[in-house]
Amino acid sequence: MSRVLLTERVLVARAQREAAHRRRHLRTVAWRDGMRCRVDGRDLLNFCSNDYLGLSQDPRVIAALRDAAAEGAGAGASHLVCGHGAQHAALESELAEWLQAPRALLFGSGYLANLAVVQALLGEGDVCVQDRLNHASLIDAARLAGCTFKRYPHADAEGAARQLASHAPGAALLASDGVFSMDGDVAPLRELVKVAHEQQAMLYIDDAHGIGVLGDAGRGSVAAAGLASSDVPLRLVTFGKALGSAGAAVVGDVDLIAHLAETARPYIYTTAMPPAQAAATREAVRIARAGNDLRERLRANIERLKEGARRHGLALMPSDTPIQPLLVGTDTHALAMAAALEDRGYWVAPIRPPTVPEGSARLRITLSAAHHAHQVDGLLDALAQARDAVIA
């Protein structure tokens, strides 16, 4: 018997990615100062970060992290053994109060949280119905759960209803991003609530890119849609984007959260986040909750970019969120435009398949409250010059 050697398979796959211009390369950031950073020895203005409110470098958040450092560099164990401390408990309580939900449960990352929810709730004979453009973690979670997995056309609530109706037995979970990470658009949440109710399914929303940015007091896409916690029994919030920290939480129904805490493998079998990280996130929550000025500054930057793009003839994809993608089409054009932007001092990530569908390579421009108006204007000029040099 002749086996396939994994090392050979890896080299063949790498060569295929190279030929298709789909190699991914790690970049090293040596320092950050606001939205300026040094990347592989080059000083750049960052327009690809998810730090939407600029809180990752906020002195108050850093001070909270430093002040709690005396509690130790790590939690020492999983939450259910001895790793759940006062900082964790306080963060869960403050999150639940802010988001007007009965209870919150902490996780090490949004990826782990999505795996936890779907695997703890679904199994063989059940169905998980998802938007086709959902985050990879939701897709992986459904596949690992062993349930039937169905996808509907992007933002098509009627398509979701058809998929749910075609699978009658077992429990049903309808899952969607709140804000889609690569397109920047918002899910039709009110329509999805109606579908879930009519089809006796539970609705779960991954609001990683909505929390802190959308809705009253930054409560996210669910609040912006005028929905209550009872409409969306479980939702994911992450700390590494608008909150500028690290980790995640699932908020929602008391009984569902208790079930996750007792049965979800990504919760039971991993160490709790460091107490100092929880303290920093608590401070970020307080700032975000009262941060209407930050959201107004972010909104002004979004509108400035969109209006400037219209003047320059840059066809941004439809989005009212900090995620403003510029569809380029081919992988080579996306890479070339990103390189041209770097030559002008701007860092914008080229996004290619399989992260996005074939033929939809793009520059994923992201905005922050920490950007200044003249920096947005400079980016617009650089984008137009890059487009003219690469595509025209």
VEXVEX-545389 format. One line per field, with one value per residue (C-alpha): residue number from 1; residue in one letter; x, y, z. Coordinates in nm, 2 decimals, always signed. Each point is the difference from the previous one (the first is absolute). Layout:
<sites>
k	NUM	...
r	A	...
c1	X	...
c2	Y	...
c3	Z	...
</sites>
This chain:
<sites>
k	1	2	3	4	5	6	7	8	9	10	11	12	13	14	15	16	17	18	19	20	21	22	23	24	25	26	27	28	29	30	31	32	33	34	35	36	37	38	39	40	41	42	43	44	45	46	47	48	49	50	51	52	53	54	55	56	57	58	59	60	61	62	63	64	65	66	67	68	69	70	71	72	73	74	75	76	77	78	79	80	81	82	83	84	85	86	87	88	89	90	91	92	93	94	95	96	97	98	99	100	101	102	103	104	105	106	107	108	109	110	111	112	113	114	115	116	117	118	119	120	121	122	123	124	125	126	127	128	129	130	131	132	133	134	135	136	137	138	139	140	141	142	143	144	145	146	147	148	149	150	151	152	153	154	155	156	157	158	159	160	161	162	163	164	165	166	167	168	169	170	171	172	173	174	175	176	177	178	179	180	181	182	183	184	185	186	187	188	189	190	191	192	193	194	195	196	197	198	199	200	201	202	203	204	205	206	207	208	209	210	211	212	213	214	215	216	217	218	219	220	221	222	223	224	225	226	227	228	229	230	231	232	233	234	235	236	237	238	239	240	241	242	243	244	245	246	247	248	249	250	251	252	253	254	255	256	257	258	259	260	261	262	263	264	265	266	267	268	269	270	271	272	273	274	275	276	277	278	279	280	281	282	283	284	285	286	287	288	289	290	291	292	293	294	295	296	297	298	299	300	301	302	303	304	305	306	307	308	309	310	311	312	313	314	315	316	317	318	319	320	321	322	323	324	325	326	327	328	329	330	331	332	333	334	335	336	337	338	339	340	341	342	343	344	345	346	347	348	349	350	351	352	353	354	355	356	357	358	359	360	361	362	363	364	365	366	367	368	369	370	371	372	373	374	375	376	377	378	379	380	381	382	383	384	385	386	387	388	389	390	391	392
r	M	S	R	V	L	L	T	E	R	V	L	V	A	R	A	Q	R	E	A	A	H	R	R	R	H	L	R	T	V	A	W	R	D	G	M	R	C	R	V	D	G	R	D	L	L	N	F	C	S	N	D	Y	L	G	L	S	Q	D	P	R	V	I	A	A	L	R	D	A	A	A	E	G	A	G	A	G	A	S	H	L	V	C	G	H	G	A	Q	H	A	A	L	E	S	E	L	A	E	W	L	Q	A	P	R	A	L	L	F	G	S	G	Y	L	A	N	L	A	V	V	Q	A	L	L	G	E	G	D	V	C	V	Q	D	R	L	N	H	A	S	L	I	D	A	A	R	L	A	G	C	T	F	K	R	Y	P	H	A	D	A	E	G	A	A	R	Q	L	A	S	H	A	P	G	A	A	L	L	A	S	D	G	V	F	S	M	D	G	D	V	A	P	L	R	E	L	V	K	V	A	H	E	Q	Q	A	M	L	Y	I	D	D	A	H	G	I	G	V	L	G	D	A	G	R	G	S	V	A	A	A	G	L	A	S	S	D	V	P	L	R	L	V	T	F	G	K	A	L	G	S	A	G	A	A	V	V	G	D	V	D	L	I	A	H	L	A	E	T	A	R	P	Y	I	Y	T	T	A	M	P	P	A	Q	A	A	A	T	R	E	A	V	R	I	A	R	A	G	N	D	L	R	E	R	L	R	A	N	I	E	R	L	K	E	G	A	R	R	H	G	L	A	L	M	P	S	D	T	P	I	Q	P	L	L	V	G	T	D	T	H	A	L	A	M	A	A	A	L	E	D	R	G	Y	W	V	A	P	I	R	P	P	T	V	P	E	G	S	A	R	L	R	I	T	L	S	A	A	H	H	A	H	Q	V	D	G	L	L	D	A	L	A	Q	A	R	D	A	V	I	A
c1	+0.00	+0.13	-0.12	-0.03	+0.27	-0.14	+0.31	-0.04	-0.36	+0.08	+0.26	-0.24	-0.27	+0.24	+0.11	-0.37	-0.06	+0.31	-0.12	-0.34	+0.15	-0.16	+0.30	-0.05	+0.29	+0.04	+0.07	+0.18	-0.11	+0.29	-0.18	-0.34	-0.08	-0.37	-0.07	+0.37	+0.21	+0.33	-0.04	+0.30	+0.21	-0.24	-0.20	-0.37	-0.34	-0.22	-0.34	-0.04	-0.05	-0.32	+0.08	-0.31	-0.01	+0.38	-0.03	+0.30	+0.23	-0.23	+0.20	-0.30	-0.01	+0.37	+0.00	-0.27	+0.21	+0.30	-0.18	-0.14	+0.33	+0.07	-0.27	+0.23	+0.10	-0.25	-0.32	+0.17	-0.29	-0.32	-0.30	-0.17	+0.31	+0.15	+0.07	-0.32	+0.09	-0.16	+0.10	-0.16	-0.32	-0.02	+0.06	-0.28	-0.24	+0.09	-0.04	-0.34	-0.11	+0.13	-0.15	-0.33	+0.03	-0.06	+0.35	+0.34	+0.27	+0.37	+0.20	+0.36	-0.10	-0.30	+0.11	-0.02	-0.33	-0.16	+0.13	-0.14	-0.35	-0.07	+0.17	-0.17	-0.35	-0.01	+0.07	-0.10	-0.36	+0.01	+0.05	+0.21	-0.10	+0.25	+0.06	+0.24	+0.24	+0.01	+0.34	+0.21	-0.04	-0.38	+0.05	+0.26	-0.22	-0.29	+0.22	+0.15	-0.34	-0.11	-0.33	-0.14	+0.15	-0.18	+0.09	-0.23	+0.08	+0.16	-0.24	-0.30	-0.25	-0.24	+0.28	+0.07	-0.37	+0.01	+0.30	-0.15	-0.33	+0.17	+0.13	-0.29	+0.13	+0.24	+0.10	+0.09	+0.25	+0.00	+0.34	+0.12	+0.27	-0.15	+0.25	+0.18	+0.37	+0.10	-0.29	-0.08	-0.38	-0.25	-0.22	-0.38	-0.04	-0.37	-0.09	+0.22	-0.18	-0.33	+0.13	+0.14	-0.33	-0.21	+0.24	+0.04	+0.37	+0.24	+0.17	+0.37	+0.19	+0.37	+0.03	+0.38	+0.02	-0.32	+0.07	+0.13	-0.08	-0.37	-0.31	-0.08	+0.30	+0.18	-0.21	+0.05	-0.20	-0.28	-0.07	+0.03	-0.27	-0.23	+0.01	+0.02	+0.19	-0.32	+0.00	+0.36	+0.05	+0.37	+0.25	+0.38	+0.20	+0.37	+0.25	+0.28	-0.17	-0.19	+0.09	+0.37	+0.07	+0.00	-0.25	-0.38	-0.32	-0.34	-0.29	-0.36	-0.25	+0.09	-0.08	+0.19	+0.30	+0.00	-0.01	+0.30	+0.20	-0.07	+0.04	+0.19	+0.34	+0.17	-0.10	+0.06	+0.34	+0.19	+0.16	-0.19	+0.14	+0.25	-0.18	+0.18	-0.14	-0.35	+0.07	+0.11	-0.31	-0.22	+0.15	-0.05	-0.36	-0.05	+0.16	-0.19	-0.33	+0.04	+0.19	-0.25	+0.28	+0.22	-0.29	-0.08	+0.37	+0.00	-0.33	+0.15	+0.30	-0.22	-0.20	+0.31	+0.15	-0.33	-0.05	+0.37	-0.03	-0.29	+0.20	+0.29	-0.21	+0.10	-0.28	-0.03	-0.23	-0.32	+0.07	-0.07	+0.24	+0.37	+0.07	+0.02	+0.10	+0.12	-0.08	+0.29	-0.08	+0.32	+0.26	+0.29	-0.17	-0.08	+0.37	+0.13	-0.22	+0.09	+0.37	-0.05	-0.18	+0.29	+0.24	-0.20	+0.00	-0.35	-0.07	-0.32	-0.04	-0.07	-0.26	-0.01	-0.18	-0.07	-0.06	-0.24	-0.18	+0.18	+0.03	-0.06	+0.35	+0.00	+0.17	-0.16	+0.03	-0.09	-0.05	+0.06	-0.10	+0.37	+0.05	+0.01	-0.18	+0.32	+0.11	-0.32	+0.04	+0.36	-0.12	-0.26	+0.27	+0.22	-0.28	-0.08	+0.37	+0.04	-0.31	+0.12	+0.35	-0.11	-0.34	-0.03
c2	+0.00	+0.34	+0.29	+0.36	+0.19	+0.31	+0.20	-0.06	+0.10	+0.32	+0.10	-0.07	+0.20	+0.29	+0.00	+0.01	+0.30	+0.17	-0.05	+0.14	+0.30	-0.12	-0.05	+0.17	+0.17	+0.10	+0.37	+0.12	+0.33	+0.14	+0.29	+0.18	+0.37	+0.06	-0.12	+0.03	-0.31	-0.14	-0.32	-0.20	+0.31	+0.23	+0.28	-0.03	+0.15	-0.29	-0.04	-0.37	-0.02	-0.10	+0.25	+0.20	+0.23	+0.02	-0.16	-0.24	+0.28	+0.21	+0.10	-0.09	-0.35	-0.05	+0.14	-0.25	-0.29	+0.12	+0.06	-0.36	-0.16	-0.07	-0.27	-0.20	-0.06	-0.28	-0.14	-0.34	-0.23	-0.02	+0.19	-0.31	-0.11	+0.31	+0.25	+0.21	+0.31	+0.32	+0.18	-0.26	+0.00	+0.38	+0.01	-0.25	+0.21	+0.33	-0.15	-0.14	+0.33	+0.20	-0.22	-0.04	-0.38	-0.24	-0.15	+0.00	-0.27	+0.07	-0.18	+0.02	+0.11	+0.05	-0.31	-0.21	+0.15	-0.09	-0.35	-0.03	+0.12	-0.21	-0.32	+0.03	+0.05	-0.21	-0.36	-0.28	+0.05	+0.38	+0.27	+0.32	+0.25	+0.28	+0.30	-0.09	+0.28	-0.09	+0.00	-0.32	-0.08	-0.04	-0.22	-0.22	-0.02	-0.14	-0.26	-0.11	-0.02	-0.30	+0.17	+0.06	+0.32	+0.22	+0.34	+0.26	+0.29	+0.30	+0.21	-0.19	-0.06	-0.18	-0.23	-0.07	-0.09	-0.24	-0.18	-0.03	-0.12	-0.28	-0.16	-0.07	-0.24	+0.09	+0.34	+0.29	+0.28	+0.31	+0.17	+0.32	+0.26	+0.33	+0.20	-0.20	+0.02	+0.01	+0.20	+0.23	-0.02	-0.08	-0.31	+0.04	-0.07	+0.08	-0.23	-0.27	+0.03	-0.05	-0.31	-0.15	+0.04	-0.14	-0.30	-0.07	+0.06	+0.17	+0.31	+0.05	+0.32	+0.04	+0.37	+0.02	+0.31	+0.17	+0.02	+0.34	+0.15	-0.03	+0.06	+0.21	+0.01	-0.22	-0.31	-0.13	-0.11	-0.16	+0.32	+0.21	-0.22	+0.08	-0.36	-0.12	-0.29	-0.21	+0.03	-0.13	-0.25	-0.03	+0.24	+0.02	+0.31	+0.02	+0.21	+0.02	+0.25	+0.31	-0.07	-0.02	-0.29	-0.38	-0.28	-0.03	-0.07	-0.16	+0.19	-0.10	-0.24	-0.12	-0.37	+0.00	+0.17	-0.24	-0.29	+0.13	+0.05	-0.37	-0.17	+0.21	-0.16	+0.32	+0.15	-0.30	-0.10	+0.33	+0.24	+0.31	+0.34	+0.18	+0.21	+0.31	-0.05	-0.02	+0.33	+0.17	-0.12	+0.13	+0.35	-0.02	-0.09	+0.30	+0.23	-0.16	+0.03	+0.37	+0.05	+0.19	+0.25	-0.29	-0.14	+0.34	+0.05	-0.35	+0.08	+0.32	-0.20	-0.25	+0.27	+0.19	-0.32	-0.08	+0.35	+0.02	-0.33	+0.12	+0.31	-0.22	-0.26	-0.27	-0.26	-0.10	-0.28	+0.10	+0.04	+0.25	-0.16	+0.05	-0.28	+0.16	-0.25	+0.10	-0.28	-0.06	-0.33	-0.18	-0.12	+0.16	+0.34	-0.01	-0.09	+0.27	+0.27	-0.09	+0.02	+0.33	+0.14	-0.12	+0.19	+0.31	-0.08	-0.16	-0.35	-0.16	-0.37	-0.18	-0.27	-0.29	-0.34	-0.22	+0.27	+0.16	-0.16	-0.06	+0.31	+0.24	+0.08	+0.34	+0.26	-0.01	+0.35	+0.04	+0.33	+0.10	+0.29	+0.05	+0.10	+0.37	+0.16	+0.08	-0.36	-0.12	+0.26	-0.12	-0.36	+0.10	+0.17	-0.30	-0.24	+0.19	+0.01	-0.37	-0.09	+0.21	-0.15	-0.36	-0.04	+0.28
c3	+0.00	-0.10	+0.22	-0.08	+0.18	+0.18	-0.07	-0.37	+0.01	+0.19	-0.26	-0.29	+0.16	+0.06	-0.36	-0.11	+0.23	-0.14	-0.36	+0.09	+0.19	+0.32	+0.23	+0.34	+0.18	+0.36	+0.06	+0.31	+0.16	+0.20	+0.16	-0.01	+0.06	-0.05	-0.35	-0.10	+0.02	-0.12	-0.21	-0.11	+0.03	-0.19	+0.17	-0.11	+0.08	+0.10	-0.19	+0.06	+0.38	+0.17	+0.29	-0.09	+0.30	+0.05	+0.34	-0.03	+0.08	+0.22	+0.31	+0.23	-0.14	+0.03	+0.36	+0.09	-0.14	+0.19	+0.33	-0.01	-0.09	+0.37	-0.02	-0.22	-0.36	-0.04	+0.15	+0.08	-0.10	-0.18	+0.13	+0.15	+0.19	+0.17	-0.28	+0.04	+0.20	+0.11	-0.31	-0.22	+0.20	+0.00	-0.38	-0.06	+0.22	-0.17	-0.35	+0.08	+0.15	-0.30	-0.26	+0.19	+0.01	+0.29	+0.01	-0.16	-0.03	-0.08	-0.27	-0.11	-0.35	-0.23	-0.19	+0.31	+0.10	-0.33	+0.02	+0.35	-0.08	-0.30	+0.13	+0.34	-0.14	-0.31	-0.10	-0.24	-0.12	+0.06	-0.26	-0.01	-0.27	-0.08	-0.22	-0.28	+0.10	+0.37	+0.18	-0.04	+0.37	-0.04	-0.30	+0.18	+0.31	-0.20	-0.17	+0.33	+0.17	-0.22	-0.09	-0.34	-0.13	-0.26	-0.14	-0.15	-0.25	+0.17	+0.20	-0.14	+0.28	-0.23	-0.10	+0.37	+0.05	-0.29	+0.14	+0.34	-0.14	-0.19	+0.32	+0.23	+0.27	+0.27	+0.15	-0.23	+0.04	-0.24	+0.02	-0.17	+0.04	+0.11	-0.20	-0.27	+0.04	-0.37	-0.15	+0.29	-0.05	+0.28	+0.01	-0.04	+0.37	+0.04	-0.29	+0.15	+0.33	-0.17	-0.20	+0.32	+0.18	-0.29	-0.04	+0.37	-0.03	+0.24	-0.13	+0.07	-0.11	-0.02	+0.06	+0.01	-0.23	+0.13	+0.37	+0.11	-0.34	-0.07	+0.20	+0.31	+0.24	-0.25	+0.08	-0.35	-0.30	+0.20	+0.19	-0.32	-0.15	+0.29	+0.13	+0.36	+0.16	-0.01	-0.38	-0.03	+0.28	-0.05	-0.16	-0.02	+0.09	-0.05	+0.18	-0.26	-0.23	+0.11	+0.36	-0.08	+0.23	-0.04	+0.06	-0.04	+0.17	-0.08	+0.15	+0.03	+0.16	+0.35	-0.06	-0.34	+0.15	+0.30	-0.25	-0.18	+0.32	+0.10	-0.34	-0.26	-0.06	-0.11	+0.34	+0.23	-0.14	-0.03	+0.24	+0.09	-0.14	+0.23	+0.27	-0.12	-0.35	+0.15	+0.19	-0.32	-0.18	+0.29	-0.05	-0.38	+0.06	+0.21	-0.26	-0.29	+0.19	+0.05	-0.32	-0.22	-0.09	-0.12	-0.21	-0.14	-0.10	-0.16	-0.18	-0.14	-0.13	-0.17	-0.17	-0.10	-0.17	-0.18	-0.13	-0.11	-0.17	-0.20	-0.11	-0.10	-0.18	+0.25	+0.01	+0.37	+0.08	+0.18	+0.37	+0.28	+0.24	+0.06	-0.25	-0.34	-0.27	-0.34	-0.24	-0.24	-0.15	-0.07	+0.25	-0.19	-0.01	+0.37	+0.08	-0.23	+0.14	+0.35	-0.09	-0.17	+0.31	+0.22	-0.22	+0.08	+0.38	+0.04	+0.13	-0.15	+0.00	-0.33	+0.06	-0.24	-0.03	+0.19	+0.26	-0.25	-0.30	-0.33	-0.21	+0.29	+0.11	+0.17	+0.21	+0.35	+0.12	+0.37	+0.18	+0.36	+0.22	+0.04	-0.36	-0.09	-0.29	-0.18	+0.03	-0.17	-0.27	-0.06	-0.03	-0.26	-0.21	+0.03	-0.09	-0.32	-0.09	+0.07	-0.21	-0.29	+0.01	+0.04	-0.18	-0.26
</sites>
